[in-house]
Amino acid sequence: MITELAVERVEFTCGTCWHHWSVDYDVQRNMDGRGEEWEYFYRDNTAVPSPYTPDGAPSCEHCGRHWVGHLVARRPVPLPGVSDAPRSRVPPEGLHRPERHRAPLLEADGHPQPPREPPEVRSATGPP
């Protein structure tokens, strides 16, 4: 059973070249039949390991190293079935908003990236 849906913006700073970037992940939490909760991460509709672990962190596009990310923003997505939420019936013929099938994918890194600091500031202060 799905217990929570959210979009999480995860920020990364490479400890080798100091490149700084962020990625949006779709996060789904599920409760299994034994009462244990599990997290699933998706990037651009593809299942990926947790970006909060060394195995799931994306590589730096400049030097290829992997650095664990940290959460900088989060937007919960309401679960379906809230009784007082406005809703619209979808017609059975499937013609409801057909443009949504042709809309471009909203990519995980297609948002404004964090500002870059001059190298002398980064070297003096270290990683954020």
Backbone hydrogen bonds in HBPLUS format (Angstrom, degrees):
<---DONOR---> <-ACCEPTOR-->    atom                        ^
c    i                          cat <-CA-CA->   ^        H-A-AA   ^      H-
h    n   atom  resd res      DA  || num        DHA   H-A  angle D-A-AA Bond
n    s   type  num  typ     dist DA aas  dist angle  dist       angle   num
A0031-MET N   A0001-MET O   2.82 MM  30  5.29 159.7  1.86 151.1 156.1     1
A0003-THR N   A0029-ARG O   2.77 MM  26  5.51 165.1  1.79 144.3 149.6     2
A0029-ARG N   A0004-GLU O   2.85 MM  25  5.07 166.4  1.87 153.4 154.7     3
A0077-VAL N   A0005-LEU O   2.83 MM  72  5.16 175.9  1.83 127.6 128.4     4
A0006-ALA N   A0027-VAL O   2.98 MM  21  5.21 146.3  2.10 150.0 153.4     5
A0027-VAL N   A0006-ALA O   2.79 MM  21  5.21 173.9  1.79 158.4 158.7     6
A0007-VAL N   A0075-ARG O   2.87 MM  68  5.16 154.9  1.93 137.1 144.9     7
A0075-ARG N   A0007-VAL O   2.82 MM  68  5.16 156.2  1.87 152.0 159.3     8
A0008-GLU N   A0025-TYR O   2.84 MM  17  5.23 161.8  1.87 154.0 159.0     9
A0025-TYR N   A0008-GLU O   2.81 MM  17  5.23 161.7  1.84 147.7 153.3    10
A0009-ARG N   A0073-ALA O   2.89 MM  64  5.13 164.9  1.92 139.7 144.8    11
A0072-VAL N   A0009-ARG O   2.96 MM  63  5.82 172.2  1.97 169.4 167.1    12
A0010-VAL N   A0023-VAL O   2.82 MM  13  5.39 171.6  1.83 161.0 159.5    13
A0023-VAL N   A0010-VAL O   2.88 MM  13  5.39 153.7  1.95 149.9 157.7    14
A0011-GLU N   A0070-HIS O   2.91 MM  59  5.48 169.5  1.92 156.1 153.1    15
A0070-HIS N   A0011-GLU O   3.01 MM  59  5.48 151.6  2.09 145.0 153.3    16
A0012-PHE N   A0021-TRP O   2.75 MM   9  5.41 169.2  1.76 173.2 171.8    17
A0021-TRP N   A0012-PHE O   3.01 MM   9  5.41 161.0  2.04 148.2 154.0    18
A0014-CYS N   A0019-HIS O   2.84 MM   5  5.28 165.1  1.87 158.9 162.4    19
A0018-TRP N   A0014-CYS O   2.93 MM   4  4.67 131.7  2.17 123.8 134.1    20
A0024-ASP N   A0108-ALA O   2.78 MM  84  4.59 159.6  1.82 126.0 133.2    21
A0026-ASP N   A0042-TYR O   2.92 MM  16  5.02 163.0  1.95 149.2 152.2    22
A0042-TYR N   A0026-ASP O   2.86 MM  16  5.02 143.6  1.99 148.1 156.7    23
A0028-GLN N   A0040-TYR O   2.90 MM  12  5.11 159.7  1.95 148.8 154.8    24
A0040-TYR N   A0028-GLN O   2.77 MM  12  5.11 146.3  1.88 148.7 159.6    25
A0030-ASN N   A0038-TRP O   2.83 MM   8  5.23 158.1  1.88 150.4 158.0    26
A0038-TRP N   A0030-ASN O   2.75 MM   8  5.23 156.0  1.81 152.8 161.3    27
A0032-ASP N   A0036-GLU O   2.85 MM   4  5.51 167.6  1.86 158.8 160.2    28
A0035-GLY N   A0032-ASP O   3.06 MM   3  5.48 164.9  2.09 119.6 121.2    29
A0048-VAL N   A0041-PHE O   2.93 MM   7  5.59 165.7  1.95 142.3 144.5    30
A0043-ARG N   A0046-THR O   2.87 MM   3  5.27 159.1  1.92 147.8 148.8    31
A0046-THR N   A0043-ARG O   3.09 MM   3  5.27 148.7  2.19 105.9 115.3    32
A0053-THR N   A0050-SER O   3.24 MM   3  5.75 152.4  2.32 118.5 118.5    33
A0069-GLY N   A0051-PRO O   3.15 MM  18  5.89 171.8  2.16 157.7 155.2    34
A0056-GLY N   A0053-THR O   3.11 MM   3  5.33 136.8  2.30 104.1 115.8    35
A0057-ALA N   A0053-THR O   3.11 MM   4  6.19 128.2  2.39 153.3 166.4    36
A0060-CYS N   A0065-ARG O   2.73 MM   5  5.38 155.6  1.79 152.2 159.6    37
A0064-GLY N   A0060-CYS O   2.85 MM   4  4.65 142.4  1.99 126.6 135.8    38
A0085-ALA N   A0082-VAL O   3.24 MM   3  5.58 166.8  2.26 115.4 119.1    39
A0094-GLY N   A0091-PRO O   3.29 MM   3  6.00 168.0  2.30 120.5 123.1    40
A0100-ARG N   A0097-ARG O   3.13 MM   3  6.03 167.9  2.14 126.5 129.5    41
A0101-HIS N   A0098-PRO O   3.08 MM   3  5.84 159.3  2.13 120.5 125.5    42
A0102-ARG N   A0099-GLU O   3.02 MM   3  5.25 142.2  2.17 104.2 115.1    43
A0103-ALA N   A0099-GLU O   3.02 MM   4  6.12 118.6  2.41 146.5 163.0    44
A0110-GLY N   A0107-GLU O   3.16 MM   3  4.97 167.1  2.18 107.6 108.4    45
A0121-VAL N   A0118-PRO O   3.04 MM   3  5.56 134.9  2.25 115.8 126.9    46
A0122-ARG N   A0118-PRO O   3.29 MM   4  6.65 160.8  2.33 154.2 159.6    47
A0123-SER N   A0119-PRO O   2.95 MM   4  6.13 166.9  1.97 157.4 160.5    48
A0124-ALA N   A0120-GLU O   3.27 MM   4  6.20 144.4  2.41 129.9 138.4    49
A0125-THR N   A0121-VAL O   3.04 MM   4  6.18 153.4  2.12 150.1 156.8    50
A0126-GLY N   A0122-ARG O   2.72 MM   4  5.38 145.7  1.84 149.7 157.1    51
